[in-house]
Amino acid sequence: MVELVTGHANKAHATAEQAAGLNAGILGLDDYVLNVHDKFEITVASANKVTIGTGELVMQGRHVSQGTPEDLIVTNGSQGQKRNDLIVCRYTKGSQSVESAKLVVVRGTPTTGTPTDPALNTTSPLDGGTTYDMPLYRIPLDGITIGTPVPLFNVLRPMSDVWDSLTPVTGQVRMPYSDRYITLVRVGRIVTACAYITLTSDFTQVGNVSVTETIPEGFRPSGDSRAVMRGTDNGGAISFYLYGTPEGRMVLNGTGYTGRFVGISGCWITA
């Protein structure tokens, strides 16, 4: 039976289940920490205590808020043994369908070998699960020592970041051996380069020649890639490549002649 949720029904009718379904439908069928407050930042306070900071999260559509930091006790480790504990946000649905959430330390199994994570409750409340765990951190213990906590959650970026990532940003870089500029357009992390320009100087069969022109910040390639811009003319007499580094430095390879019109294109990923 269809029911209008966001409308006046002259009675109490909107349910937490409906709100969770809306959240899951918009945000996705996954678990996220939201990009506000301390984002559940963890601090190791002592050999058996950690502090979890403030934050907001959405787990399977359920919104959970932590307004003040909370201390959690980690069971002491044992000499000569290793263990992985997990800090989770645990959702439960009890009698009379009363729902709640709390932070819990799930203790792992000690071992002299390689420790594994303890089992968690993974049946989503959207599928009828009455207990569900969203992992936040892995706490490795080596003997009695707590190691560096390992974050296990994704931070959901706000819609404003999505908007910014889809908004084109333009720039330019001067073409070597020319008084014209190559147009750069960045959308998210993708940069395209295009131009139809005239060369004002010759360069003949140059190979890996560094030029003084540089790619501006914000358009430079990531550390594991190169910016590649290819230039050609209609007759095929001119062919060259411009390689750009993460530092913005450019290297020229190929041939070009004064007065010739060339088309330039390129595409790469920024940092």
Order of alpha helices (4+ residues) and beta strands (2+ residues): alpha-beta-beta-beta-beta-beta-beta-beta-beta-beta-beta-beta-beta-alpha-beta-beta-beta-beta-beta-beta-beta-beta
